[in-house]
Amino acid sequence: CEWDEDALAALSRNVAANGVERRCTVHAGDNVQAAATLAGVAHRVNLGLIPSSEAGWPVAVAVLLPEGGTLHVHACVGAGASEEDAWGRALLARLEALAAGMGRR
């Protein structure tokens, strides 16, 4: 879901420019409000909000297909390999906890 009109227009243009209109669905609006109607339908979710997309993680996990899917998680992370590694481990632990709390793996 995307609520910014400029970002929504750019996303729609990019989907068309890359020829993936049949494989991508762009949902306009607030992801929290749309989550109830989108639960379990997505095989891929792009979490592009920076500096952190963490507020959207619960919704993203909820809208993934029952068998799971891919989350593209964006965030501002330190430039060092150890910082990136630590962030990645923390991200995985948090997402696993969210999924378990929803009865998912």
Buried (B, 14 or more C-beta within 10 A) or exposed (E): BBEEEEEBEEBBEEBEEEEEEEEBEBBEEEBEEBBEEBBEEBEEBBBEBEEBBEEBBBBBBBBBEEEEBEBEBBEEBEEEEEEEEEBEEEBEEBBEEBBEEEEBE
